[in-house]
Amino acid sequence: MKNYLKKNVNLLFYITPFFFLLPVNYLTMCAFLFILISIFVLRENKFKIKFDTLDKILCLFFIFTILSGIKFKFESSLELFDFEIIKSIGLLRFFLVYILTKNLINYNLINLKKFSFICLLLCLFISINIIATHIFGHDFLGNRKLESINRYSSIFGERAVAGSYIFSFFFIALLYLYFFKNNFLFKTFFLIIISYGIMLTFDRSPYILFILSIILLSFLNLKNNIKFFYMTMIVIFLNIIVFFNYDQAYKRHISSINLIERFTKFFKIEDHSKIQILQKGGNYTYYEIYNEALSIINHDYTFLGSGFKTYYRRCTGFREQTNIESITSGYANACPSHSHNLYLEIGISSGLIGLTIFIFFILLNIKIFLAKIFDRYNKSSRNFVIFTILLISFLADVVPRPHGNLFGSYNGFLFFFKIAFLYAFLIKVHRMQRFK
């Protein structure tokens, strides 16, 4: 029975990256199945679920967010508030995925080599699929460009998340190449294909983060792994060639960006109670959304928040109370579904108190990552490279940038699963190094 359950939890872990290719409802079902089997496996093997300081802080964050949501629901006198409360309590599924992932890796119940290899294959397949769409007009499965938003989504259909998906699992795939395999030519090929794949999704944030990440990795490891610097230079050179020979990529990533103008307009806003409107033919910029989100946080429920997925409701109410027109010129009073930023979303959902707890959780993680990197036992150049990969992957996930709704099934499961994996992998490798 124990071996049977262990095989099943391994299988579920291996196919976890495939979960995110599914529609959200199926993803939620798979996550609950993962939770149930993981709990059974730990119980059958008589392993106690361990909670460290980080886990307790994150648990406090979720409890506070849930209580904020329940308080807001009662004060809003909404219909079907009981169902809303149940949905709020359901946030704990993210915490369960997080804590169980850490414990499964901690107890050596997961084959990390196979898992990271699966991530590598998936990243390569989706990247090649994206490249094929540009060459043939459709990918290997017949999917075409999403014309309405000028993105290439590959097997994700109407969801424009291909770039963020490749970028999220890229670092885990990179761990396979450094921890389990070490082939310069294949690593170079892998980086080139991944860079083209992310670039050609036309999703700017993942692409910018990818380039910055490999540049930072190359400089951090100049002494330990000069070859990674050479690989990075090759990738950047080949990406520049594509930019200047492929108009679509150039227009999407370079010519359409005027950062100086956008930042100037955002920081010139003196009164956050007055939303500045940019007439963009029905479109809106992230800076406009962020400005309005700051106004909403400052307007009410500043310290306690209003629970998860309440941005649209609070945005609509805020505009009615303040007589502010929609930031989207094409749709009267149309609020975005969420704030498109990790920290603003938490500020609205959990208030400044919840946001402070979450930021403390992030900072404590970073402190632990740095402590492991510069630990006196860490004398292996290979481990230094692996630890920096883990750190930069973590930083890429938490850096303030355009982000999906943290409390939505796709982004929530992906975010908390990944940071749990990165931390557990760090502790596992550090333990192996220390007791060699």
TABEL-V675580 format. One record per residue. N is the residue number from 1. SS is DSSP state (~ for helix, > for strand, _ for the rest). Layout:
# TABEL-V675580
n = <N N>
ss = <SS SS>
This chain:
# TABEL-V675580
n = <1 2 3 4 5 6 7 8 9 10 11 12 13 14 15 16 17 18 19 20 21 22 23 24 25 26 27 28 29 30 31 32 33 34 35 36 37 38 39 40 41 42 43 44 45 46 47 48 49 50 51 52 53 54 55 56 57 58 59 60 61 62 63 64 65 66 67 68 69 70 71 72 73 74 75 76 77 78 79 80 81 82 83 84 85 86 87 88 89 90 91 92 93 94 95 96 97 98 99 100 101 102 103 104 105 106 107 108 109 110 111 112 113 114 115 116 117 118 119 120 121 122 123 124 125 126 127 128 129 130 131 132 133 134 135 136 137 138 139 140 141 142 143 144 145 146 147 148 149 150 151 152 153 154 155 156 157 158 159 160 161 162 163 164 165 166 167 168 169 170 171 172 173 174 175 176 177 178 179 180 181 182 183 184 185 186 187 188 189 190 191 192 193 194 195 196 197 198 199 200 201 202 203 204 205 206 207 208 209 210 211 212 213 214 215 216 217 218 219 220 221 222 223 224 225 226 227 228 229 230 231 232 233 234 235 236 237 238 239 240 241 242 243 244 245 246 247 248 249 250 251 252 253 254 255 256 257 258 259 260 261 262 263 264 265 266 267 268 269 270 271 272 273 274 275 276 277 278 279 280 281 282 283 284 285 286 287 288 289 290 291 292 293 294 295 296 297 298 299 300 301 302 303 304 305 306 307 308 309 310 311 312 313 314 315 316 317 318 319 320 321 322 323 324 325 326 327 328 329 330 331 332 333 334 335 336 337 338 339 340 341 342 343 344 345 346 347 348 349 350 351 352 353 354 355 356 357 358 359 360 361 362 363 364 365 366 367 368 369 370 371 372 373 374 375 376 377 378 379 380 381 382 383 384 385 386 387 388 389 390 391 392 393 394 395 396 397 398 399 400 401 402 403 404 405 406 407 408 409 410 411 412 413 414 415 416 417 418 419 420 421 422 423 424 425 426 427 428 429 430 431 432 433 434 435 436>
ss = <_ ~ ~ ~ ~ ~ ~ ~ ~ ~ ~ ~ ~ ~ _ ~ ~ ~ ~ _ _ _ _ ~ ~ ~ ~ ~ ~ ~ ~ ~ ~ ~ ~ ~ ~ ~ ~ ~ ~ ~ ~ ~ _ _ _ _ _ _ _ _ ~ ~ ~ ~ ~ ~ ~ ~ ~ ~ ~ ~ ~ ~ ~ ~ ~ ~ ~ ~ ~ ~ ~ ~ _ _ _ _ ~ ~ ~ ~ ~ ~ ~ ~ ~ _ _ ~ ~ ~ ~ ~ ~ ~ ~ ~ ~ ~ ~ ~ ~ ~ _ _ _ _ _ ~ ~ ~ ~ ~ ~ ~ ~ ~ ~ ~ ~ ~ ~ ~ ~ ~ ~ ~ ~ ~ ~ ~ ~ ~ _ _ _ _ _ _ _ _ _ > _ _ _ _ > _ _ ~ ~ ~ _ _ _ _ _ ~ ~ ~ ~ ~ ~ ~ ~ ~ ~ ~ ~ ~ ~ ~ ~ ~ ~ ~ _ _ _ ~ ~ ~ ~ ~ ~ ~ ~ ~ ~ ~ ~ ~ ~ ~ ~ _ _ _ _ ~ ~ ~ ~ ~ ~ ~ ~ ~ ~ ~ ~ ~ ~ ~ ~ ~ _ _ _ _ _ ~ ~ ~ ~ ~ ~ ~ ~ ~ ~ ~ ~ ~ ~ ~ ~ ~ ~ _ _ _ ~ ~ ~ ~ ~ ~ ~ ~ ~ _ _ _ ~ ~ ~ ~ ~ ~ ~ ~ ~ _ _ _ _ _ _ _ _ _ _ _ _ _ _ _ _ _ _ ~ ~ ~ ~ ~ ~ ~ ~ ~ ~ ~ ~ ~ ~ _ _ _ _ _ _ _ _ _ _ _ ~ ~ ~ ~ ~ ~ ~ ~ ~ ~ ~ ~ _ _ _ _ _ _ _ _ _ _ _ _ _ _ _ _ _ _ > ~ ~ ~ ~ ~ ~ ~ ~ ~ ~ ~ ~ ~ ~ ~ ~ ~ ~ ~ ~ ~ ~ ~ ~ ~ ~ ~ ~ ~ ~ ~ ~ _ _ _ _ _ _ _ ~ ~ ~ ~ ~ ~ ~ ~ ~ ~ ~ ~ ~ ~ ~ ~ ~ ~ _ _ _ > _ _ _ _ _ _ ~ ~ ~ ~ ~ ~ ~ ~ ~ ~ ~ ~ ~ ~ ~ ~ ~ ~ ~ ~ ~ ~ ~ ~ ~ ~ _ _>
